[in-house]
Amino acid sequence: MFQGARAAVVVPAYCEERLLPKTLRSMPAFVDTIVVVDDASPDGTSRAAREHDDPRVDLIRHTTNLGVGAAITSGYARALELGAEVVAVMAGDAQMDPDDLPRVLLPLVTCKADYVKGNRFVHAAASDMPLTRRLGSGALSFLTRAVTGLDVDDTQCGFTAISRETLERIDLGSIWPRYGYPNDILGVMAQGGFRVVEVPVRPVYRDEASGLRPWHLASIAGVIVRRSL
């Protein structure tokens, strides 16, 4: 438990058989449940989760690829079933520093936020983030702020946390399932009047390639704007 709250971490994973074990090994002891959601990976992602010797791991495998947003919402639903009171998201690619997890969860357990976003731009190691990702993320953050009115700087950061009460009040099925999910759920937060707080998190980049392509930016922009219509 984290400061008296039952804590779960949702780990969306697609083709992460190499990095998923590292992600799972890094989970702090205070995490009660780790929900791994394999979004129909053609590799050994599910096998890597099953072979990880940790009773906290609960595996969901989609039979068809639904998208990262759908993987996260599946994980949210399972975390609620398992009694989680606060739920974080840490991707299966080991790009999120587990040392930052207490900082991400703290605003929830102290009742200062309903949804917490990691912000890589304000961390001391922000320069580790590749320039192209900084520029793309900055542009999408600008558009998200303009549409939602939320004061958020790093909308594309996937390191997040949400309270049980907030999850129970939103329609998970309405959230965009693929690229654009981080922006769409911020639109949901804005529409529902939920409190959104950002905290510094360390950007972690190694040798993995980004799945984001230039044409995704246009589709994500459409996802952002749809919440304003």
ZIJO-V86162 format. One record per backbone hydrogen bond with DSSP energy under -0.5 kcal/mol. CO is the residue of the C=O (numbers start at 0). NH is the residue of the N-H. E is the energy in kcal/mol with one decimal. If there is no record, write none. Layout:
CO/NH/E  CO/NH/E
//
This chain:
0/2/-0.7  1/4/-1.8  4/1/-3.0  5/84/-3.0  5/85/-1.8  6/31/-2.2  6/32/-1.5  7/87/-2.7  8/34/-2.5  9/11/-0.6  9/89/-2.3  10/36/-2.4  11/91/-2.0  12/38/-2.4  15/19/-2.8  18/22/-2.1  19/23/-2.7  20/24/-2.4  21/25/-1.2  23/26/-1.3  27/30/-1.5  32/8/-2.4  32/34/-0.5  33/35/-0.8  33/57/-3.0  34/10/-3.3  34/36/-0.5  35/37/-0.6  35/59/-3.0  36/12/-2.7  36/38/-0.7  37/39/-2.0  37/61/-2.9  43/47/-2.5  44/48/-1.8  45/49/-2.6  46/50/-2.5  47/51/-0.6  48/51/-0.7  51/53/-2.0  53/56/-2.0  55/33/-2.4  57/35/-2.0  59/37/-3.0  63/65/-0.5  66/70/-2.1  67/71/-2.3  68/72/-2.4  69/73/-2.2  70/74/-2.0  71/75/-2.7  72/76/-2.3  73/77/-2.0  74/78/-2.7  75/79/-2.2  76/80/-1.9  77/81/-1.9  78/83/-2.5  79/82/-1.6  84/163/-2.4  85/7/-2.3  86/161/-2.3  87/9/-3.2  88/159/-0.9  90/93/-0.8  94/203/-0.9  95/97/-0.6  96/99/-2.1  97/100/-1.4  99/103/-1.8  100/104/-2.2  101/105/-2.1  102/106/-0.6  104/107/-1.4  104/108/-1.6  105/109/-1.8  106/111/-2.7  106/112/-1.4  107/110/-1.5  113/162/-1.7  114/196/-2.1  115/160/-1.8  116/198/-2.2  117/119/-0.5  118/200/-1.5  119/122/-0.9  122/125/-1.8  124/127/-2.3  125/128/-1.8  129/133/-2.2  130/134/-2.6  131/135/-2.4  132/136/-2.8  133/137/-2.3  134/138/-2.1  135/139/-2.0  136/140/-2.3  137/141/-2.1  138/142/-1.9  139/143/-2.4  140/144/-2.6  141/145/-2.0  142/146/-2.1  143/147/-2.9  144/148/-2.3  149/151/-1.5  153/156/-1.2  157/159/-1.0  158/117/-2.2  159/88/-2.3  160/115/-3.1  161/86/-2.7  162/166/-2.2  163/167/-2.3  164/168/-0.6  165/168/-1.1  165/169/-0.8  166/169/-0.7  169/171/-1.0  170/173/-1.5  171/174/-1.3  176/68/-1.7  176/69/-1.9  177/180/-1.9  179/183/-2.5  180/184/-2.6  181/185/-1.0  182/186/-1.7  183/187/-1.9  184/188/-2.3  185/189/-2.5  186/190/-2.6  187/191/-2.1  188/192/-0.6  188/193/-2.3  189/192/-1.0  193/195/-0.5  194/113/-2.6  194/114/-1.9  196/116/-2.7  198/118/-2.7  201/96/-0.6  202/204/-0.5  212/215/-1.8  212/216/-0.7  213/216/-1.1  213/217/-0.6  214/218/-1.3  215/219/-2.8  216/220/-2.2  217/221/-1.7  218/222/-1.8  219/223/-2.5  220/224/-2.3  221/225/-1.8  222/226/-0.7  223/226/-0.9  224/227/-2.1  225/228/-0.9
//
